[in-house]
Amino acid sequence: MSTMTATYQEDAAVQKKRWIILIVLNLFTFMSTLDGSIVNIALPVLVKQLHLPVAKVEWVTTGYLMAICSAVLFFGKLGDIAGKIRIFKIGTIIFVVGSLLCGLSASLPLLIASRVVQAIGASMTMANSQGIVTDIFPATERGKALGLIGTFVSLGSIAGPSLGGIIVSSLGWEYIFWVNVPIGLIAIVLGWKVLPKDLIRVKAKIDLPGSLLFAIFIVALFAGLLLGQQLGYGDSRIISALAAAAAAFMVFLIVELRRSQPLLQLSLFKNPLFSLSILCGFLVFVANFCFNIIAPFYAQNMLNLSPFYAGFLLMLFPISMVIVAPLSGALSDKIGSEFLTFAGLIVMVIAQFGLARLHDGSAVALVGVWIAMLGIGSGLFQSPNNSLVMSTVPRTQLGSAGSVNSLVRNVGMVVGITIATSILFNVMSSKAGYRVTDLIPGRPDVFLSGMHVVFMTSSAICLVSALLTGWRMISIKRAKKAKRAAA
């Protein structure tokens, strides 16, 4: 049962402020992306300064994503019950506190713990921002508004590599987290001023068994996948962790099907358009994070660029996305989303294939062309796909749908990192003739052979997504023709 007094579309005061509200929501989208991209550019520096192998420093990124994945469904459901705007506001404060603690961390365990605090705040904002946008904006502007979310994601990525490179070079890695604090405080003050009160709440109970089972599934799965790279997947502890993840997921599905008010509305997946859009979104994030985790090491260790210049090269991805995402979102409001998502994926397949052919003597300009093409493809795909996902669900489930979309995005990131590093280390190990979990000084050929296989894999992942999207586009066209013929 839900309580609704009116809609935000009928409230003239909210409609006047809707674009300012979108900016406030997106400042935190910007913040969490800024944080992720700043950390990626700093990973090679953390490896050197903390004297740790690549496999251990990965936990600074994956610990954050793991915590988001564990909590995002819970906060999406809590947003539907307690109010999406209220949960979003609390999340903003927790995220800023977590950022402050990250910069104060003197060891890797403390840094990872602080990243978990930060992730809880990030998951509260991520789970509810898309639902708030879909609630406030009329259908005629929804694609444009969700396209602007893509723009703010890109703006965070743009500021991340360049700011990260400059800050790490001049001040030290701690300051990459402290950048979030002043931006976060401005966003919090603005948010409390312009965000309206919640109108839509669902009268339901929190599904604690479902929440706990899902968290166990995520932690066991990701711990098994990530530690498997270091210990080998034949290790009994890794097999136990992955078996526990499979068991927790099966029990989670049984519990959810039996509960009247589940954590995850499995009925959402009965809609084939929703399910296919979610699957394609997942595959794109897997492919993009294969690039995100490998590219900083290629730029700094193979092309011998400083963190500062590597940051500027990697900026071409989000700059391209910034230009294309809002145009693609606005265009999807007019011509529909199917063709745009398909075109974006084809561009991404070509770009990933181009990246797979790079070597240590490649011209920086050529590297830049492939990175920019990847950004253009992502920009074409993301906004229309987000619009498809959010337009297929009822208003009372927008928090749940938004949190599923964010969950899929973040699971895709972790799976992408895991696939990329697993392939990289396995290919490097077979080429070197012994087990490798780090870069080998003086052997660029070993890293490059692993990198080539990673990018061929991510190109194949994008191709699968493109084929699915092409099939969806043809099916929708046939259905429309059949309707017209019947009429």
N, C-alpha and C positions, 0 to 999 in steps of 0.2 A: 504494500500500500504506500502511496506517495502523497505528500502534501504540496499542493501548488496553488499559489495565490494569483499569479499572473505570469506573463512571460516577460523576459527582458526586452523583447522586441516592441512590446506595448509601452514600455517605460521610456518616455522622451528624454529624461535626465541621463539614463544609462546609455541610450543611443547616441546622445551628444558626446559622451566620453568614451565611446567604444574603442576608438583608435588609440587613445591614451592608455586605456585598460590593456589593450593588446601589447603596447610597448612595455608596460610594467611586467606582464606575464613573460614577455620575451626577454626582458633583462635577465631573468633567472635561467631561461633557456640558454641565453648568451653566457651566463656565469658557469653553468655546468659544462658547457662545451669548451669554453675558454680553459677551464681547469683540466679537462681531458687532454686538450691539444698542447697545453703548456707542459704537462707531465710527459707526453710522448717525446717532445723535442729534448727534454731533460734526461731521458733514460740513459743515453750513452754517457752523460756527465755523471749521473748517479752511480753507474757501473764503476767509473774511475775513482770518484771521490769517496764512496763508501767501501771500495775494494771488494765488490760482490760480483758474482757471475750474472749474466743477462737473465738466466732462468729465475733467480731470486728477486731481482729488481722488477721483473714483470708483475709481481704481486702488488706493487704500488698502483698499477693500472687495474689489474684484475680483481684485487680485493675490493676496490671501489665499485666496480661493475657487479661483482658477486652480491654485495650488500644491497645494491639497487634492485637487482633481480629478485632477491629474497623478499623485499619489502614492498615492491611497487603495486602488486595486486591488492595487498592488504590496504594500502593507502588510497587506492582507487575506490575500493568498496567503502572504506571509511568516509571518503569524500561524498559518495552518494548518500550515506546515512547522516553524517554530522554537518555536511555542507562542503562543497568543493573549494569554495573561496576561503573558508576558515582553515581547512587543512593546508591549503597553499600558503597562507600567511605564516602559519607556525613553521612550515618547512623552510621558508626564507631565513628565519632567525637561526634555526639549527644548522643550515648550510654555512652561514657566515661564521658561526662559532667553530664549526669543524675546520673551516679554512684557516682560522687563526691558530688552532691547535696543530694543524699540519706543519705550519712554518716553525712552530716551537719544538717539533719532534727532533730528538738528538740521535735516535737509532731507528733501524728499519721496522722493528715490531711496533714502536710508538707511532711511527709515520703511518703504518698500515691501519692501526687502531683509530687514528685521527681521521683517516680517509673513510672509515666505516661511519663515523659520526657525520661527516660531510655527506656521505651517500644517503643516509636516512633523510636528511633535509632535502637532498636532490630528488629522492624518490617521491617525497610528498608533493613537490612542485611539478615534477614530470607527470605523475599519475593524474593530475587534475587540470593542468593548463589547457590541454586540447578540448576537454569537456567544457571548460568555462568559455573558450572561444566559440565552440559549436552552439552553446546555449545563447550567447550574447549576439552573435552575428546572424543576420538573415541568410537564407540559403543562397541568395544571389551574390553574396559577398564572401561565402564561407571558403571557397577555394583560394581566393585572394588572401584572406586572413591566415589560413593554414599555410599558404605559400610564404607569408611573411615569417612564420615560425621557422621555415626552412632557411630564410634569409638570416635570421638571428643566430641559428645554429652555425651558419657559415661565418657570420661576423665574429662569433666566439673563436672559431677555428682560425680566422685571419689574424686576430689579435694574438692568439696563442703562440704560434710558431715564432712570429717576429718579436713579440714582447718577451717570450721565453728565451729566445736566443740572446737578446740584449741583456735581460736581467741575469741569466745564468752566467754570461760572460763578465758582467761588471759587478754584480752584487752577491751572487751565490744562489743556489737552488732554493733555499728557504723562502726567498722573496717571491717565487712564482706562485705560492699559495696566498701570500699576504696581499697580492694585487686584488684578490676577490673581495677583501674586507671593505674598502671605501665604496666600490661599485655596489656591493651588496647592501650597505647601509643606505645609500641613495635610493635603491630600488625598494627597500623596506618602507622608508618614509613615504615615497610616492604611492606605494601599494595601499597603505593604511588610509591615504587620502581619497583615492579614486575608485578602489574596488567596492562594488555594491554589496549589500547583504545577500545571503543565500536565499533563493526563492524555492528551490527544489530540493527536497530531502525525502529519502525513502525510509519508511518505518521498518527497520529490520535489525536483527542481532548480528554482531560480529561473529564470523565463522572462525573460532579459535583453532579447532582441530585441523581445518583446512589450511589455515595460515601457517601453523606449525609444521604440518606435513610438507607443504610447499617449500618452506625455508630449508627443511632437512634435505629435500630433493635437490635444490639448487646448490647448497653447500657441498653435499656429498658428490654431486656430479662434477662441479667445477674443480673441487679439490682433487678428485680422482684424475680428471683430464690434465690439470696443470702439473701435479706431482708426478704423473705418469711420464712426462717428458724427462724428468730428472732421474727417476728410479727405474723406468722401463715399465711398459704396460703388463708385463708378465709377473710383476711383484704382487705377492698375496695381499698386501695392504691396499694396493690400487684396485685389484679385482674386487675386494670386499667393499671399498668405497663406491665403485660403480654399481655393484649388485644392490647395495643399500639405496642408492639413488633410484634404480629401477623399481625396487620394492616400494619405496616411499611414493613414487609417482603413481604406481598402480593403486595403492591404498587411497591416495589423494583423489583419483578419479572416481573410485567407488563411493567415498565419503561425499564428494560433490554431487554425484547423481542422486544420492539418497536425501540430501538436506533440502529443506524448503527454501532456505535463504543462503545459498552457497557463496563462497569467496569468489569463485569464477563461474559466470553464467555460461555453462557449456552450450546452452541454446543459441548463443551468439554464433557458434560455429556451424549451425544448421544452415545458415545463409551462405551459399557457395561464393558469392561476391566478396563477403567479409573474409571468409577463410582463405581464398586465393590471394586477396590483397595483402593480408597479414603474412602469408607464406612468402610472397615476392618481396615484401619489405624486409623480412628476416634474411633472405638470401642476399639482398643488396648490402645489408649491414655486415654480413659475413665477409663478402668480397671487399668492401671498403676498409674493414679493419685488418684484412690481410695486408693491404697497402699501408695503412696507418702505422703498423708495428714494424714493418720491414723498411719503409722508405727513409726514416731518420738515420738508420744504420747504413743504408746504401749511400745517402747524401754525404754523411760525415766520414765514414770509413773507406768507401770506395772512390768517391769523387774528391775526397779530402777537403770538403768545405767546412768552415767553422760553424758552430751552432747558429751564429748570427746569419750567415749567408744560406745555410741549409734551411733555416726558418723562412727566409724570403722565397726560396725555390718551392717549398711545400705550400706556401701561401697561395700558389696558383690554383690549387684544388678549390679552396673555399671562395676565392675571388670569383672564379668562374661560376660557382654555385650561387653566390650572392646576386650576380647579374641575371642568371637564368631562372632561379626558383620563383621569385615573385611574378615574372612574366608567364612562366608555366602555370602557376596557380591561377592567375587572372584568366589565362587562355582556357583553362579547364572549366571555368564557370560558363564559358561561351560554347566550346565545342565538345565538352565531355572529356573524361580522363583516360579512356582506353588507348587511343593512339599515342598520346604524349608519353605514357608509361612505357609503351613498347619501343618508341623511338629512343627514349633515354637509355633503355637497357642495351639496345644495339650499339649505341655510342660507347657505353661502358665496356662491352665485349671487346671492341676494337682497341680501346685505350689499354685495357689490361693485357691484351695480346702484345701491344707495342712495348709495354713495360717489361714483359717477359723476354724481350730481345735486347735489353740494355746490358752493357758491360762496364768495366772500370775505366775504359777510355771513351765512353759515350760523351757527345757534346752536351753541355748543360742545356742549350737551347732545345735540343731534341727531347731531353728528359722533361723539360718544361711543357712542351707541346702535349706529351702523353698525360702528364699530371692535369693540365688544363682541360683536356678532353674528358678525363674521368670526372672532373667537377661539373662540366656541362651535362654529361649523361646523368649524374646524380641529381642535379638541379631539375632536369626535365622530368625525372621519375618521382622524386620525393613528394612534391606538393600535390599533384593529382592523386597519388596513391593514398596520402593522408586523408584527402577529401573523400575518396571512395570508402575508406575504412569508417570514417566518422559519420558519413551520410546514410549508412545502412542500419543504424541502431536506434531504438526508442530513446526519448529524452531522459527517462529515469535510469538508463543504463550507460549514460555518456561517460561517467567516471570510470566504470568498469571497462568500457571499450577503449578509452584513452589510456588506462593503465595496461591493458593487454598490448596496445600498440607500443607503449614505452617499454614494456617487458620484452617484447619481441625484438625491439631495437637493441636493447642492452644485452639480451642473450646472444643476439647476432654478433655483437661486438666481442663478447667473451669467446664464442665459438670461432670467430674469425682469428682472434689472437692465438687460440689453441691450435687450430688447423695450421696457421702460418708457421708458428714456432715448432710444432711437431714435425711438419714436412721439412722445414729448414734444418733442424738438428739431425733428422734421420738421413737426409741426403748428404749433409756435411759429414756425418759419421761414416757413411759408406764410402765417401770419396777420400776421407782422411785415413780410413782403416782402423779407427778406434772411436770410442764413444765421445761425442762432442756436445757440450751444452753452452758454448761460448764462442766468440770470434777467435780465429787462429791468426796471431800476428804473422805478417809476411806471406799469407796464403789467401789472397783475394779470390782466386779461382774456386776455392772450397765454398766460400760464402755465396759467390755468384751462381754456382751450380744449384745450390739450394734455393736461392731467390728466384731463378728461372722457373723451377717446378712450382713454387708458391704462386707466381703470377699466372702460369698456365692453368693452375687449379682454380684461381679466382675468376679467370676469364670463362672457364667452363661453367662455374656456378652462375655467372651472369647470363650465360647462354641458356641454361635450364630455365631461369626466371623469364627470359625473353620469349622462349617457346610457350611457357604457360600463359604469359600475358597476350601473346599473339592468338593462342587458342581461345582465350576469354573474349578478345576483341571480335574474332570471327563469329563466336557463339552469340554474342549480344547483337551483332548485325543481322544474323539469320533470324533471331527471335523477333527483332523489330520488323523485318520483311514479312515474316509469317503473320504477325499481328495486322500489318497493313493489308495483306492479302485477304485475311479473314474478315476485316472491316469492309 
